[in-house]
Amino acid sequence: MDKRELQRIKNRKRALEKRLSSLTPLMRGSVVELSTTCGQANCRCARGDKHKKVYFSMSAKGKTKLIYLGKERAAIAAQYAANYKVLAELVDELTIINMDLLKADVIK
């Protein structure tokens, strides 16, 4: 690896590390919309027009957990989940960069 390539990789690493600090708050999971029926015979949901409810879904220890968000908090939770996805992408890219630096024997 030549010096210019090494410097380019190190610059990219610094830029990614800087972006990491801006990714909070974050949550692992997804915003989902579920359709439900309320059970009342004369309700619109009994005719097929189900009630839509927004939840945050995540799995932990093999179990799916849901929390009710409502429409008001859905956008906030979606941004938290998006931040987590960006974090995961940055970690993957940093891993590749650090592997390249280790192979070049420039990380001690």
N, C-alpha and C positions, 0 to 999 in steps of 0.2 A: 504494500500500500504506500503510495507516494505521499509527500507532505501535504500537497493541496487536497488530496482525497481525505486524508486524515483530518485536516482542518475543517473541511466541509462536514464530515461526520460529527465532529465535536461541536460545531456550530449548531447543527440540527439537533443534537442531543440537548444542548443548553436551551434552545427554543422550545423543545417539547417539555422539558422540566419546568420552564417558566409557565407554560400553559396549564400544567397540572394544578398549580396553585389557584387558578381561576375557576376550577370545576366544582365548587361547592355552592350550595348543598347538592347532594346526590343520593339517589336510592336505586337499588337494583330491583327491577321489576317492570311492570307495564300497566298502563291505564287501559282498562277494558270496559266495554259497555255491555251490560247484560239485560235481557228482556225477561220480565216476570209478569205473573198474573197475581192479582190480589185476592181472588176467590169470591168476590161479590158477583152474583148472577147477572145483575143489570149493568155492570161496568163494561166499558169499551174493550177491556182486555179479554173478557169472556167471548167477544166476537172476533178475536184474533189480533186486535191492535194493542199489543202488550206495552206495559210500562217500561221505559228505558231508565236504567240506573247505572251510574258510573262508579267504578271501583278501582282500587289499586291492587294488583295481584303480584305476589312474589312467592317463591318456594323457599322453604327453610327446613332442613333435616328431612327431606322427602315429602313434606306436606305443603300444599298450597294455602297461602293465607290471603284473605281479602279484607280490605277496609273500605267502607263506604266513603266516597268523596263528594258526591253531588257535583253539579255542573260548575259550581263556584271554585272548588279546589282542584278540578281536573287539570286545568292548564298548568298550575303550579307543579303538581305531581308529574305531569308529562315532561316538564322542563328538568325536574330532578332525575327522571329516568333517562332523558336524553344526555344529561351531563355524565351519567354513569356509563352510557354507551361510548361516549367520546373518551372517557377515562380508560376504558378497556382497550380501545383502539390505540391510544397513546402508549399504554403499557406494552402492547404487542410491538409497536414500532420501536420503543426504547429497548425492548428485549433483543430485537434484531441488531440494533446499533451496538448495544453492549457486547453481544456475541462477536460482532465484527471487530470491536476494539480488543476483546480478549484474544481473538485469533491473531491480531496484529501485535499482541503482547505490549499494549500501551496502557492497560489498566493493571494496576498492581494491587 
